[in-house]
Amino acid sequence: MKKWRINRPDPVKTAEFMNKCDLKSLTLDVMTSRGFTDFDSLADFFKGEELSDPFLIKDMAVAADVINKAVDQYDLICIYGDYDCDGVTSTTILYNYLESMGANVMYYIPEREAGYGMNMEAIEMLAEKGVKLIVTVDNGISAVEEAERIAELDNIFKRLYEDSISGKLTDERFRKLSQDYEDEQASLKNQVLLLRDEIEAVESKSANVDRFLSIVDRYTEIPELTPRILHEFVEKIVIHAATDPHSKVNRRQQVDIYYKGIGILEISKVFDTRQK
């Protein structure tokens, strides 16, 4: 069996370091618990001088130029992060930097239910908000299909804009095509939401049926119909008004039995018919 060994902070060293820097006591507690006992080694740790040159990464200069251009043009930039610790941290760092540079910037962090990384629904939503550039942090390296869709959206608007500038499209036609595209995207989004609701409804109904059948299995053979059994099966009983309550010759009354989880069944409709 593994035994966890938890290092303790050195309160004396923490107090000493606090007099020499502006780091918080909690941070210094963590550092002293990790074995930092002299201020020089602590300072070296936070200097970060050993970081490699970021421009050694392929196409980093191209990426920097794209971001700088978006900042200069005041295009809406979205930082697409992730919901875990390093995803939120990297989103915060880049957002604060771009904001300090005067960029028109926003951020998007997907819900955990949406899964890790980029997804098409989020891309369409960001495009509708007018986002011109998406910068991913802590994700996106394998989002090939999503990147292709972003390029496709960009090309559509670019072609419309170029045709409008060159005179191939009138201003009215340009507005119409732009609006048609936005309407189409809104319609598709609504269809997705409706289909999702239908799927959830079917899944919920299936789960309810399974629960109902499990109750049926428990009571396949019962010597007596008790109130407890009725309570497990029946949600409510609706008694309708009689068709002719004052007639002594012909009186018909409907009683609907609603079962828990599955509602009313045709076979559960009971008619009380009295004829002379």
C-alpha positions in Angstrom: 0.0 0.0 0.0 1.3 3.5 -0.9 1.7 6.0 1.9 1.4 9.7 1.1 4.1 11.9 2.5 2.9 15.5 2.7 5.6 18.1 3.1 4.9 20.9 5.6 5.7 24.6 4.9 8.3 26.4 6.8 6.6 29.4 8.5 10.0 31.0 9.4 11.2 30.9 5.8 7.8 32.1 4.6 8.0 35.2 6.8 11.6 35.8 5.7 10.6 35.6 2.0 7.6 37.9 2.4 9.9 40.7 3.5 11.9 40.4 0.3 9.1 40.0 -2.4 5.4 40.7 -3.1 4.3 37.1 -3.3 1.4 36.0 -1.2 1.9 33.9 1.9 0.0 31.0 0.5 2.4 30.9 -2.5 5.4 31.1 -0.3 4.0 28.3 1.9 3.8 26.1 -1.2 7.3 27.0 -2.2 8.9 26.3 1.2 7.0 23.0 1.4 8.7 22.1 -1.9 12.1 22.7 -0.4 13.0 26.2 -1.4 15.1 27.4 1.5 17.0 30.3 0.0 15.7 33.4 -1.7 18.0 33.2 -4.7 16.7 29.8 -5.8 13.1 31.1 -5.2 13.8 34.1 -7.5 15.4 31.9 -10.2 12.3 29.7 -10.2 10.0 32.6 -11.0 12.3 34.3 -13.5 11.5 31.7 -16.1 14.8 32.4 -18.0 15.0 28.8 -19.1 11.9 28.9 -21.2 12.6 28.0 -24.9 12.1 30.4 -27.7 8.4 30.2 -28.8 9.2 31.0 -32.3 10.9 27.7 -32.6 7.4 26.2 -32.9 6.3 25.8 -36.6 4.4 28.8 -38.0 4.5 30.7 -34.7 5.5 33.9 -36.6 2.5 33.4 -38.9 0.2 32.9 -35.9 1.6 36.1 -34.2 1.0 38.1 -37.4 -2.6 36.9 -37.6 -3.3 37.9 -34.0 -1.5 41.2 -34.3 -3.6 42.0 -37.5 -6.8 41.1 -35.7 -5.8 43.4 -32.8 -5.0 46.3 -35.1 -8.3 45.9 -37.0 -10.3 45.6 -33.8 -11.7 42.2 -35.0 -13.5 40.3 -32.3 -11.1 37.6 -31.0 -12.4 34.7 -29.0 -10.1 32.7 -26.7 -11.4 29.1 -26.8 -10.3 27.5 -23.5 -11.1 24.4 -21.5 -12.8 23.8 -18.2 -9.8 22.2 -16.4 -7.2 24.0 -14.3 -4.6 24.7 -17.0 -7.4 25.5 -19.5 -8.9 28.2 -17.3 -5.4 29.5 -16.4 -4.2 29.8 -20.0 -7.5 31.4 -21.0 -7.1 34.0 -18.2 -3.4 34.8 -19.1 -4.1 35.3 -22.8 -7.3 37.2 -22.2 -5.6 39.7 -19.8 -2.7 40.2 -22.2 -4.9 40.9 -25.3 -7.2 43.1 -23.3 -4.1 45.1 -22.1 -3.1 45.5 -25.8 -6.5 47.1 -26.6 -7.9 44.1 -28.4 -11.6 43.4 -28.9 -11.5 40.1 -27.1 -13.9 37.6 -25.4 -13.4 34.1 -24.1 -15.4 30.9 -24.3 -15.0 27.9 -22.0 -17.3 24.9 -22.8 -19.4 23.2 -20.2 -18.0 19.8 -19.0 -21.1 18.1 -20.6 -20.0 19.3 -24.0 -16.8 17.3 -23.7 -13.2 18.2 -24.2 -12.0 20.4 -27.1 -13.8 22.4 -29.8 -17.2 21.4 -31.1 -19.2 22.5 -34.2 -22.1 24.0 -32.2 -19.8 26.3 -30.3 -18.1 27.4 -33.5 -21.4 28.3 -35.2 -22.5 30.2 -32.0 -19.3 32.2 -32.0 -19.7 33.0 -35.7 -23.2 34.3 -35.1 -21.7 36.6 -32.4 -19.3 38.1 -34.9 -16.1 36.4 -33.9 -13.5 36.8 -36.6 -10.6 34.9 -35.0 -10.6 31.9 -32.6 -7.4 31.3 -30.6 -7.4 27.9 -28.8 -5.6 27.3 -25.6 -5.1 23.9 -24.0 -7.1 22.3 -26.8 -7.6 22.4 -30.6 -4.5 20.7 -31.8 -6.5 17.8 -33.3 -9.7 19.7 -34.1 -9.3 19.3 -37.9 -13.0 19.2 -38.9 -13.7 22.2 -36.7 -10.8 24.2 -38.2 -12.1 23.4 -41.7 -15.6 24.6 -40.7 -14.0 27.9 -39.4 -12.2 28.3 -42.7 -15.4 27.6 -44.6 -17.3 30.2 -42.7 -14.5 32.7 -43.2 -14.5 32.0 -47.0 -18.2 32.5 -47.3 -18.2 35.9 -45.7 -15.0 36.8 -47.5 -16.5 36.0 -51.0 -19.7 37.9 -50.1 -17.6 40.9 -49.1 -15.4 40.8 -52.1 -18.3 40.5 -54.5 -20.0 43.4 -52.8 -16.8 45.6 -53.0 -16.2 44.7 -56.7 -19.7 45.6 -57.7 -20.8 42.0 -58.5 -23.4 42.3 -55.7 -25.5 45.3 -54.9 -25.6 46.5 -51.3 -29.2 45.3 -51.1 -28.2 41.8 -52.5 -25.2 41.7 -50.1 -27.4 42.4 -47.1 -30.0 39.9 -48.3 -27.4 37.1 -48.7 -25.8 37.9 -45.4 -29.2 37.8 -43.7 -30.1 34.6 -45.5 -27.0 32.9 -44.3 -27.6 34.1 -40.7 -31.2 33.0 -40.9 -30.1 29.6 -42.2 -27.7 29.2 -39.3 -30.3 30.2 -36.8 -32.8 27.7 -38.4 -30.2 24.9 -38.3 -29.5 25.7 -34.7 -33.2 25.6 -33.8 -33.5 22.2 -35.6 -30.5 20.9 -33.6 -32.2 22.0 -30.4 -35.5 20.5 -31.3 -33.9 17.2 -32.3 -32.0 17.2 -29.0 -35.2 17.8 -27.1 -36.9 14.9 -29.0 -33.9 12.6 -28.3 -34.0 13.5 -24.6 -37.7 12.9 -24.4 -37.4 9.5 -26.1 -34.5 8.6 -23.8 -36.5 9.7 -20.7 -39.6 7.8 -21.8 -37.5 4.7 -22.4 -36.0 5.0 -18.9 -39.5 5.5 -17.4 -40.8 2.4 -19.3 -37.8 0.4 -17.9 -38.6 1.5 -14.4 -42.3 0.6 -14.9 -41.4 -2.9 -16.2 -39.1 -3.5 -13.2 -42.1 -2.8 -11.0 -44.2 -5.2 -13.1 -41.6 -7.9 -12.7 -41.8 -7.6 -8.9 -45.5 -8.1 -8.9 -46.2 -10.8 -11.5 -48.1 -12.9 -9.0 -49.8 -11.1 -6.2 -52.4 -12.6 -3.9 -53.9 -9.3 -3.0 -54.0 -5.8 -4.5 -52.8 -3.6 -1.7 -52.7 0.3 -1.4 -48.9 0.1 -1.5 -48.9 -1.8 -4.8 -51.4 0.7 -6.3 -49.2 3.6 -5.1 -46.2 2.1 -6.9 -48.1 1.7 -10.2 -50.7 4.5 -10.3 -49.9 8.2 -10.6 -53.4 9.4 -10.7 -57.0 8.5 -11.6 -59.2 10.9 -13.5 -62.9 10.5 -13.4 -64.8 12.3 -16.2 -68.2 13.7 -15.9 -71.0 11.3 -17.0 -72.5 11.9 -20.4 -76.0 12.1 -19.0 -75.7 12.1 -15.2 -79.4 12.6 -14.6 -80.6 9.9 -16.9 -81.7 6.6 -15.4 -81.9 5.0 -18.8 -78.5 5.5 -20.4 -75.5 6.7 -18.4 -71.9 6.5 -19.5 -68.8 7.6 -17.5 -65.1 7.4 -18.4 -62.3 6.7 -15.8 -58.6 7.2 -16.9 -55.8 5.6 -15.0 -52.4 7.2 -15.4 -49.5 4.9 -14.6 -46.2 6.3 -13.2 -43.7 7.1 -15.8 -45.7 6.0 -18.9 -49.0 7.9 -18.5 -52.3 6.7 -19.7 -52.8 3.5 -21.7 -55.8 2.8 -23.9 -56.4 -0.4 -22.0 -56.6 1.6 -18.8 -59.7 3.5 -19.9 -62.6 2.2 -17.9 -66.2 2.9 -18.9 -69.1 2.6 -16.5 -72.1 2.1 -18.7 -75.6 1.7 -17.2 -78.5 0.9 -19.4 -82.1 -0.1 -18.5 
